[in-house]
Amino acid sequence: MKAEDLRAVQVPLKERYKADPEAAMITLQAQGRAGDGVSCKIETGKGLVVAGLHPATGGTGLQACSGDMLLEALVACAGVTLNAVATALGIALREAVVRADGDLDFRGTLGVSKEVPVGFQAIRLHFLLDTDADDEQLATLLRLTERYCVVFQTLAKGPSISASTSRMSG
C-alpha cells in the first residue's frame, strides 16, 4: 500500500470522527466458554482457539497460553501500526520482524509467594528492520509506532478494568 492509498482510506474516517466524536467510540468484544479440563474456548474471527494452562503452571503445552496470546496481540498490533506509520512516512521496509518478550514469575500466579506479583513484570518489544531509512527516520518510526499502537498504549498506560458475574437464565 502507498501513502496516498492509506490516506484515501483514513482521511474520510478522520473527518467523520472530528465532526462526530461519538462515532469514533467503538466497543470491541471477545468471548470464550469454559472447556474440558482447565481450558477456555475463545471464539475468534478466524476460528476457535483453545487456551489452557502454561506448562509452568501444570499445562500440557498443547493449548494456547493466554500470556503468549497477549504478547502475540502486542506483536500483531505493533506490526500493523509499524507498517501503517512506515507507509504514511514513505519509509520502505523490505522486511520487518516484530518480537515481544515478557518476563513472568509463576510463583505469583500459583500463589507460592504473596510478594511476587501476578502477571508480566516486564515486556520488551523489538523491531528488526531491513530498510534504508536513516537513524532519525527510524527514531520517528519507533516513536509514532509506540504512540499509535493500541495494545502497546493499553499495556503501557493500564486502563481501568473491572470484573463481574451474573447468572445464566434458563
Beta strands, then each sheet from edge to edge (+ up, - down):
strand 1: 31-35
strand 2: 39-44
strand 3: 47-52
strand 4: 93-104
strand 5: 120-131
sheet 1: 1+ 2- 3+
sheet 2: 4+ 5-
end
